Amino acid sequence: MRIALIGLGMVADTHLAAIQHSDKGLHLVGVFGRDPGRAQMFSDKASGALGYPVARFTTAREIANSPEIDFVILATPPDARHEIVDMMAAAGKPILMEKPIERTLAAANKIVATCASQQVPLGIVFQHRARAGSQAMKQKVDAGVLGQIATVDIRVPWWREQSYYDAPGRGTYARDGGGVMINQAIHTLDLALWVLGPVLNVQALMRSTPLHHLEAEDWAGALFEMDNGAIGTLMATTAAYPGGAESLSVQGTKASAHLASGVLTVTLMDGRIETIGSQADTGGGADPMAFTHAWHQTIIEDFANCLKSGAPPIADGHSSLAAHRVIDAMERATVSGERTKVSHAT
């Protein structure tokens, strides 16, 4: 499958490594970025890494019009999405997009609706769904191994240096759409929703701490009720030095399950313990890119396979909106100070 990469920020190297290490017929045709000099440097680097020429496109329109492109990986900041999505969707180009979909729930809904109206496949890079431990956790929940789900605990105790937020637009509502929830914790929240189903309502508090100077929040906490009857807690921050692994813990009537750093531990009430997955860094410390490319590789390969088979990708646009709905409700609950309903799918 022939790919164009749009957006050459920090995560672009991860996509390049994923394509480089894949043996599934992925071919990076070309790249496009707003800075021509930086784009040329990335094009040269990609050509050297892949062993074949990788073009530098000068406009997104070139990509939309190119019959050589089978799909687009969109890795721009979320404030630079709508025009590109409209252009690619109108040209019939499938899109695999980095999270978040957009800065607000309304804007994210619009992007998903645009692709649906043009019948253009849309995938979201929620790579936590691709890990072996995550897949096993979903299978065990679906099979009833844990019994009735009683409690859920979501924790993202990460750390970022102030230099991270000193980058132009980082941690602002105008470019990023918010802080730790929509930029970091959205991954673990999406995983919880994918495994356990929707959240019905939340009570929340989102604040910035003295450890950072940023417009949005670097700490968020919530209490929530789920459609499956479970009650839960969430804590997410980038102000927990030196940073630790995010985790999803679930207590059922038959067993508990704890997923952290890619490793799932299931403890049954009869004392048996099962461990699945392998430990890996997930970017919770000062280096936000300290994680393996392998999960991105799985997501890209899955998207390519789905374009061939017609099956939905592991994280499609519609299912990925669930995390946006919860974050939107948390933001509204923070302002009102009241328990707030999560918007339903439309």
C-alpha positions as CSV (number, residue, x, y, z in Angstrom):
1,M,0.0,0.0,0.0
2,R,1.3,3.4,-1.0
3,I,1.3,6.1,1.8
4,A,1.7,9.8,2.1
5,L,2.6,11.3,5.5
6,I,1.3,14.7,6.3
7,G,2.7,16.4,9.4
8,L,6.3,16.0,10.4
9,G,6.4,16.7,14.1
10,M,7.7,14.4,16.9
11,V,5.6,11.4,16.0
12,A,6.6,11.4,12.3
13,D,9.8,9.4,13.2
14,T,7.6,6.7,14.8
15,H,5.6,6.4,11.6
16,L,8.8,6.2,9.6
17,A,10.2,3.4,11.8
18,A,6.9,1.5,11.6
19,I,6.9,1.6,7.8
20,Q,10.6,0.7,7.7
21,H,10.2,-2.4,9.9
22,S,7.0,-3.7,8.3
23,D,7.1,-6.6,5.9
24,K,3.5,-6.1,4.8
25,G,4.1,-4.1,1.6
26,L,3.9,-0.6,3.1
27,H,5.6,2.0,0.8
28,L,6.0,5.7,1.8
29,V,5.6,7.6,-1.4
30,G,6.1,11.1,0.0
31,V,5.8,13.5,2.9
32,F,4.4,17.0,3.4
33,G,5.1,19.6,6.1
34,R,4.5,23.3,6.6
35,D,8.2,24.0,6.8
36,P,9.8,23.2,3.4
37,G,13.3,23.0,4.8
38,R,12.3,20.6,7.5
39,A,10.2,18.6,5.1
40,Q,13.2,18.2,2.7
41,M,15.3,17.0,5.6
42,F,12.7,14.4,6.6
43,S,12.3,13.4,3.0
44,D,16.1,12.8,2.7
45,K,16.1,10.9,6.1
46,A,13.2,8.7,5.0
47,S,14.9,8.0,1.7
48,G,18.0,6.8,3.4
49,A,16.1,4.7,6.0
50,L,13.9,3.0,3.5
51,G,16.4,2.6,0.7
52,Y,14.2,4.2,-2.0
53,P,13.3,7.8,-2.9
54,V,10.7,9.4,-0.7
55,A,9.3,12.6,-2.4
56,R,8.6,15.9,-0.7
57,F,5.2,17.2,-1.7
58,T,4.9,21.0,-1.8
59,T,1.1,21.1,-1.1
60,A,-1.5,18.8,0.4
61,R,-3.4,19.2,-2.9
62,E,-0.7,17.3,-4.7
63,I,-1.3,14.3,-2.4
64,A,-5.1,14.6,-2.9
65,N,-4.7,14.6,-6.7
66,S,-2.0,11.9,-6.9
67,P,-3.2,8.5,-8.2
68,E,-0.1,7.0,-6.6
69,I,-1.4,7.4,-3.0
70,D,-3.6,4.7,-1.5
71,F,-4.0,6.3,1.9
72,V,-2.8,9.3,4.0
73,I,-1.3,9.3,7.5
74,L,-2.3,12.6,9.0
75,A,-0.1,13.7,11.9
76,T,-0.6,17.4,12.1
77,P,-1.6,19.3,15.2
78,P,-5.4,19.1,15.7
79,D,-6.0,22.7,14.7
80,A,-4.7,21.9,11.2
81,R,-7.0,19.1,10.3
82,H,-10.3,20.3,8.8
83,E,-9.1,21.7,5.5
84,I,-6.9,18.7,4.9
85,V,-9.6,16.2,5.8
86,D,-12.1,17.9,3.6
87,M,-9.6,17.8,0.7
88,M,-8.6,14.2,1.1
89,A,-12.2,13.0,1.7
90,A,-13.4,14.8,-1.5
91,A,-10.6,13.1,-3.4
92,G,-11.6,9.7,-1.9
93,K,-8.3,9.3,0.0
94,P,-8.6,7.1,3.1
95,I,-7.2,8.7,6.2
96,L,-5.3,7.3,9.2
97,M,-5.1,10.1,11.8
98,E,-3.2,10.7,14.9
99,K,-5.2,11.4,18.0
100,P,-7.1,13.6,19.0
101,I,-9.5,13.8,16.1
102,E,-9.9,17.5,16.7
103,R,-9.9,20.0,19.6
104,T,-13.5,19.9,20.5
105,L,-16.2,17.2,20.4
106,A,-18.2,19.2,17.9
107,A,-15.2,19.5,15.6
108,A,-14.3,15.9,16.0
109,N,-17.9,14.9,15.1
110,K,-17.7,17.0,12.0
111,I,-14.5,15.3,10.8
112,V,-16.0,11.8,11.3
113,A,-19.2,12.9,9.6
114,T,-17.3,14.3,6.6
115,C,-15.5,11.0,6.0
116,A,-18.7,9.0,6.5
117,S,-20.6,11.2,4.0
118,Q,-17.8,10.7,1.4
119,Q,-17.6,7.0,2.3
120,V,-13.9,7.4,3.0
121,P,-12.3,5.1,5.6
122,L,-11.1,6.9,8.7
123,G,-8.8,5.3,11.3
124,I,-7.4,6.8,14.5
125,V,-4.0,6.0,15.9
126,F,-5.1,4.7,19.3
127,Q,-2.2,2.3,19.4
128,H,-2.9,1.1,23.0
129,R,-5.7,-1.1,21.5
130,A,-3.0,-2.9,19.5
131,R,-1.0,-4.2,22.4
132,A,-1.3,-7.9,23.3
133,G,-2.2,-7.2,26.9
134,S,-5.0,-4.8,25.8
135,Q,-6.4,-7.3,23.3
136,A,-6.3,-10.1,26.0
137,M,-8.1,-7.8,28.5
138,K,-10.9,-7.1,26.1
139,Q,-11.3,-10.8,25.3
140,K,-11.5,-11.7,29.0
141,V,-14.0,-9.0,29.8
142,D,-16.1,-10.0,26.7
143,A,-16.0,-13.7,27.7
144,G,-17.1,-12.9,31.3
145,V,-13.9,-14.2,32.9
146,L,-13.9,-11.2,35.3
147,G,-17.6,-11.6,36.1
148,Q,-19.7,-8.5,36.5
149,I,-17.5,-5.4,36.4
150,A,-17.8,-3.6,39.7
151,T,-15.0,-0.9,39.8
152,V,-12.6,0.7,37.4
153,D,-9.5,2.8,38.0
154,I,-7.7,4.7,35.3
155,R,-4.3,6.3,36.2
156,V,-1.9,8.3,34.0
157,P,0.9,9.5,36.3
158,W,3.1,11.1,33.7
159,W,5.8,13.8,33.7
160,R,6.7,16.6,31.2
161,E,9.4,19.2,31.5
162,Q,8.4,22.8,31.2
163,S,10.3,22.9,28.0
164,Y,7.6,20.7,26.5
165,Y,5.0,23.3,27.2
166,D,7.2,26.1,26.0
167,A,6.8,24.9,22.4
168,P,4.5,27.3,20.5
169,G,0.8,26.3,21.0
170,R,1.6,23.3,23.3
171,G,-1.0,22.9,26.0
172,T,-3.3,25.6,24.5
173,Y,-7.0,25.3,23.6
174,A,-6.4,27.0,20.2
175,R,-3.9,24.4,18.9
176,D,-4.2,21.3,21.1
177,G,-7.7,21.6,22.4
178,G,-6.6,21.3,26.0
179,G,-4.0,19.7,28.2
180,V,-3.3,16.3,29.7
181,M,-6.7,14.8,29.0
182,I,-6.9,15.3,25.3
183,N,-3.2,15.0,24.6
184,Q,-2.0,12.2,26.8
185,A,-4.7,10.5,28.9
186,I,-7.0,10.2,25.9
187,H,-5.1,7.0,25.0
188,T,-5.8,5.2,28.3
189,L,-9.3,6.6,28.4
190,D,-10.0,5.3,24.9
191,L,-8.6,1.9,25.9
192,A,-10.9,1.7,29.0
193,L,-14.0,2.6,26.8
194,W,-13.0,0.1,24.1
195,V,-12.6,-2.7,26.7
196,L,-15.5,-1.8,29.0
197,G,-18.1,0.2,27.1
198,P,-19.4,3.7,27.5
199,V,-19.4,6.1,30.5
200,L,-22.8,7.5,31.4
201,N,-21.9,10.5,33.6
202,V,-18.9,12.2,35.3
203,Q,-17.9,14.5,38.1
204,A,-14.6,16.1,37.4
205,L,-11.9,18.6,38.3
206,M,-9.3,19.8,35.8
207,R,-6.5,22.2,36.9
208,S,-3.0,23.4,36.2
209,T,-0.5,22.8,38.9
210,P,2.5,25.0,40.1
211,L,4.8,22.6,38.3
212,H,4.0,23.9,34.9
213,H,3.0,27.1,33.1
214,L,0.4,26.3,30.5
215,E,-3.0,27.5,29.5
216,A,-4.9,24.2,29.9
217,E,-4.7,21.5,32.6
218,D,-1.8,19.4,33.6
219,W,-3.9,17.5,36.2
220,A,-7.4,16.0,35.9
221,G,-9.5,13.8,38.1
222,A,-12.9,12.3,37.7
223,L,-15.5,10.0,39.2
224,F,-17.8,8.2,36.7
225,E,-20.6,5.7,36.2
226,M,-20.5,3.3,33.3
227,D,-23.3,1.7,31.2
228,N,-22.2,-1.7,32.5
229,G,-23.0,-0.7,36.1
230,A,-19.4,-0.1,37.2
231,I,-18.3,2.9,39.1
232,G,-14.8,4.3,38.5
233,T,-12.1,6.8,39.1
234,L,-9.6,8.6,36.8
235,M,-6.5,10.6,37.6
236,A,-4.3,11.9,34.8
237,T,-1.4,14.3,35.1
238,T,1.9,15.4,33.5
239,A,3.1,16.7,36.8
240,A,4.1,13.5,38.5
241,Y,7.9,13.5,38.5
242,P,9.7,11.5,37.2
243,G,6.7,9.9,35.5
244,G,5.3,6.4,35.6
245,A,3.3,3.9,33.6
246,E,-0.3,4.5,32.9
247,S,-2.6,1.8,34.1
248,L,-6.2,0.4,33.8
249,S,-7.4,-1.7,36.8
250,V,-10.7,-3.5,36.8
251,Q,-12.4,-5.4,39.6
252,G,-15.0,-7.9,38.7
253,T,-17.1,-10.4,40.8
254,K,-14.9,-13.3,39.6
255,A,-11.4,-11.7,39.1
256,S,-9.4,-8.5,39.0
257,A,-7.4,-7.3,36.0
258,H,-4.5,-4.8,36.0
259,L,-2.9,-3.5,32.8
260,A,0.2,-1.4,33.0
261,S,3.2,-0.9,30.6
262,G,1.6,-3.4,28.2
263,V,1.4,-6.3,30.8
264,L,-1.9,-7.7,31.8
265,T,-2.2,-9.5,35.2
266,V,-5.5,-11.3,35.8
267,T,-6.0,-12.6,39.4
268,L,-8.9,-14.9,39.8
269,M,-10.8,-15.3,43.1
270,D,-9.6,-18.9,43.4
271,G,-6.0,-17.6,43.6
272,R,-4.9,-18.4,40.0
273,I,-2.8,-15.7,38.3
274,E,-2.3,-15.2,34.6
275,T,0.1,-12.7,33.0
276,I,-0.1,-11.7,29.4
277,G,2.0,-9.3,27.3
278,S,5.4,-7.8,27.5
279,Q,6.6,-4.7,29.3
280,A,7.5,-1.6,27.3
281,D,7.9,2.1,27.8
282,T,5.0,4.3,26.9
283,G,6.3,7.8,27.0
284,G,5.3,8.6,30.5
285,G,8.6,10.4,31.4
286,A,10.3,13.5,30.3
287,D,10.9,12.1,26.8
288,P,7.4,11.9,25.2
289,M,8.7,9.7,22.4
290,A,10.2,7.0,24.6
291,F,8.0,4.2,23.3
292,T,8.2,1.5,20.7
293,H,7.2,1.9,17.0
294,A,5.7,-1.6,17.0
295,W,2.2,-0.5,18.1
296,H,2.0,2.1,15.4
297,Q,3.2,-0.5,13.0
298,T,0.3,-2.8,14.0
299,I,-2.2,0.1,13.5
300,I,-0.8,1.0,10.1
301,E,-0.7,-2.6,8.9
302,D,-4.3,-3.1,10.2
303,F,-5.5,0.0,8.4
304,A,-3.9,-1.2,5.1
305,N,-5.4,-4.7,5.5
306,C,-8.8,-3.2,6.2
307,L,-8.7,-1.1,3.0
308,K,-8.1,-4.4,1.1
309,S,-10.8,-6.4,3.0
310,G,-13.4,-3.7,3.6
311,A,-13.4,-4.5,7.4
312,P,-13.4,-1.6,9.9
313,P,-10.0,-0.7,11.3
314,I,-9.1,-1.5,14.9
315,A,-9.8,2.1,15.9
316,D,-12.3,3.7,13.5
317,G,-13.6,7.3,13.6
318,H,-16.9,6.5,15.2
319,S,-15.6,4.3,18.1
320,S,-12.8,6.8,18.7
321,L,-15.3,9.6,19.4
322,A,-16.2,7.9,22.7
323,A,-13.1,9.3,24.5
324,H,-13.9,12.8,23.1
325,R,-17.4,12.6,24.6
326,V,-16.0,11.8,28.0
327,I,-13.4,14.6,27.9
328,D,-16.1,17.0,26.8
329,A,-18.3,16.0,29.7
330,M,-15.3,16.4,32.1
331,E,-14.7,19.9,30.8
332,R,-18.4,20.8,31.3
333,A,-18.4,19.2,34.8
334,T,-15.4,21.1,35.8
335,V,-17.1,24.4,35.0
336,S,-20.5,23.5,36.5
337,G,-19.2,21.5,39.5
338,E,-22.0,19.1,38.9
339,R,-22.5,15.5,37.8
340,T,-22.6,15.7,34.0
341,K,-24.1,13.3,31.4
342,V,-21.8,12.1,28.7
343,S,-23.2,12.9,25.2
344,H,-24.7,10.0,23.3
345,A,-23.4,8.8,20.0
346,T,-25.2,10.4,17.0
